[in-house]
């Protein structure tokens, strides 16, 4: 006998759809694998320092937690203060639940970088099993497994699995609220009311879109129970459903009123309203134009395959709700409505934050469960037809759920092909990906420098970060909980406060200001970073360098896979070079050069001493190790060669022989362009031309004729084939090359 086509399985005594033991075993095995994979991704680099980009905002979570514990305050304050901060410093743009959770973690763990990530890691690891539980409860084990697997292959969910911001807790707690509701209407057991209430409570305290989720369900629940919905969806447990509806309504209203009252008392309600205005700016632009402008980010975050599947599944979910008349089929649509509201209404936020659509990941997961649940009975009916045609025994089974799950795993595998590389790409770029062509620097070396500096400061020291440092919360966090003042002017004399230190990045400071600092203060230079203690006696520059090595296997997993392990050491060669350029007394190093960088400086020593033979010999030794380029600018410097080194932080070193000082405003640039998409990828090639070079450590006005300089360019390869061109810009215009003639830029690297 051929079974009737039914979109829903019968329920057992526990309210769960009845499925075969084999399907349940396979589904559980897949969920275990998916959860383990997602946990490994989330825990990757969990103990490492917080760096630049979007990751820097997680450092603000640590700062806020530390202030809550240090001063005993309930509200978030994301700057260190010398006295107990008042409500006027509270951050009142979002609910405070995520800050309280991080403070709880810090109370247990102590002050450590992992505090800035741990809550997100734990919630991310728990999300695939929760998705399985929802899919298992609504549809069947195979559908639950599909939901779990779908969630852990998406580029956006993988890339931001450890991102301790708003989206990860919003998704988890919203899903927990939905799970409690689903199980309540299946069993009418009060414990699931408690589960749903706990999930909603935490979701409402995580981010505002949870109120959208609650509003959607409350509107539906009102219709379903009291405005004619029973005729469509069937009977319900009057008391339990009323308890659930009242609980959701009371929690939503009380939470909303609580924050409005707190923000009003703190004098910050106007700030909240102004943020809503700024985040929703640009809503008059047609949606099609908005989505077209974000096309690359959208494809990079989800892949065209997942986008297509998600669109198909949205229609399927609506049809399932109408055809089955089961209210639990509403679950994916509730998440879709919440995610859509955030992504479309808050346009400005989505324009600048690539992670903004992350909640769509939870919708996609549940939607894939709905697809499996829809395909499974069709395959079971086809299996029954095949048994009848082939006259197989009636007791022979055909696992439609397993077949549907297996078929869906094929496109999900192609999604993972783009999802797995996106994790590395996100870590390398601070979660910013292409940043629409803007320069992206990890601040890895800067973070090491600040921590090295912090270890030498008294606890009550104040750090002043010049605007050239481009201060972030990650930098403030790296200074160990000290009071930090940002963007002060360059000092001209002693600073107030005990052991205050002034910090600047010499690459972004005008040459005249640097010269003034070197004439007044003792500068400690670590690479391009200068530390000045205005209370110290004047002395010539002392220079340190970063010694780098590749991380070990354990360091790669838990500390940093995208930054070398750096150690700061004094360097006589770097000290000589800094002093020479700033016209200070400099004694040439007595020891022979040990490193390639020291050999470059030894060449410059020979040039200064007029030892042409030694200079040429060293120049020949250096250029033998380089890939020759020989790009000479008219009346300007020459790019003699390049060295490309792969590793945790791949780097292209461009060696430049100076013709003498250059005009102010002259810059070396390196820009990259993607020529073709990655092999077997469905995502479009990145259309942006990206700036990748940082300014030189020595100002171009201080360059010396015949000296060799190195321009270290960090290479973060984008998906696909990419080419890099170097150019010399004078007042914003490309300078002409004398060799090769007629060109303005020269290719320096090509990666497939």
PyMOL commands that set and color helices and strands:
alter all, ss='L'
color gray80, all
select helices_A, chain A and resi 21-43+53-71+87-89+97-109+113-116+118-138+141-151+155-159+167-187+190-204+209-226+230-233+238-265+269-279+287-293+295-302+304-324+327-345+347-352+356-390+400-428+435-437+444-454+467-469+473-478+506-508+511-520+553-558+572-581+596-609+612-624+700-702
alter helices_A, ss='H'
color red, helices_A
select strands_A, chain A and resi 463-465+484-486+501-505+523-526+529-532+542-549+565-570+627-633+638-645+651-657+666-676+690-691+708-714+721-730+733-734+737-739+745-751
alter strands_A, ss='S'
color yellow, strands_A
deselect
rebuild
show_as cartoon
